[in-house]
Amino acid sequence: MMISDILKSNGIYNDRDIQLFADKIKFRRIAKDEILIKQGQVCRSVFFIIEGAFYQYNFKNEIEENVLDLHSDNEWFLNYNSFISQKPSDSFIKAYTDSKIFELDIESLHWLIGESPGFLQLLKILEPATARVHFFDNRLTPVEKYKYVFDNRRELIKKFPLKFIASYLKITPETLSRVRESFLNEK
């Protein structure tokens, strides 16, 4: 995917905007299991996954990870609460696979918006994080959650193990097995 495609995936930008954006983003290779954001660290960047997979988590107890969000190819992600408030993160972001990403830090984002109002469209990358809590976690049944992921984010099912998917859906692995069986029987 080219830089112009990444930018145009969330709005309309002219050639000058694309060049400004290209000058500000940083390419990074992230190794599997590398932590991108640590608990207690302030999230100062948004990220775009060129190739790879990441997950956000905190701990249920001293050893069990509680998956808060999953991210895969061609997707923007960030630690929303920490980024918006510029306060320490209450969770981690970790690479599930070797990955290639673009990073845009908050100073560069502000600079881009100052250079061209068209960059206000980049704020759309914050929307999925807010929609998840208000809609996904609180209003959908386990079957509806799985159907949503299957229909809209199927790459997550391909990239992550079922225990991650279950934790992300806020259901037990046993419930996920029943949901998947029921879902597949309907198809």
C-alpha positions, 0 to 999 in steps of 0.5 A, a space after each residue: 500500500 502506498 502512502 497516498 493510499 493510506 492517507 486517502 483511505 480516510 479522506 480527500 487530500 491533494 498532492 501537497 498534503 500527501 507530500 507533507 504527510 510522507 515527510 512527517 511519518 516514520 517507518 518502523 519495523 517492530 519485532 514479535 513481542 516488542 512492546 510499543 506502548 507500556 503501561 504508565 507511558 504516555 501514548 504520543 503517536 498514532 500508528 498504521 499497520 502496513 503488515 503485521 498484528 498488534 494487541 492492546 491489553 492489561 492484566 486481569 491478575 498478575 499473569 492473565 492478559 485481558 485483551 482490550 483491542 486487536 489490530 491487523 494489516 491496513 489499520 490505524 491504531 493507538 492507545 486512545 485514552 492516553 493519546 487524547 488525555 496525554 496521561 499515562 496509559 493503563 494498558 500495553 500495546 504489543 506486537 503479536 507478529 513481526 510487523 511494519 508500521 508507520 508512526 505519526 507523532 502528536 507534534 507532527 499531527 498538530 503541525 500537519 493540521 496547522 499546515 492544511 485544514 484537510 488534515 483534520 480528516 485524520 481525526 477519523 482514525 480516533 473513531 473506532 476506539 470510541 465506538 468499541 466501548 459505547 457500542 461493541 462492548 456494551 450493546 452486543 450479545 456474544 453472537 452479535 460480537 462474533 458476527 461483527 468480527 467475522 463480517 467486518 474484521 475477519 483478518 483478526 480471526 486469521 491472525 490471532 488465537 481463539 483465546 485472544 479473540 475470546 478475551 477481545 469479545 469479553 467472553 470465555 473461550 468455551 462461550 466462543 466455541 459455542 458461539 462459533 459452532 452456532 454461527 457456522 451452523 447458521 451459515 
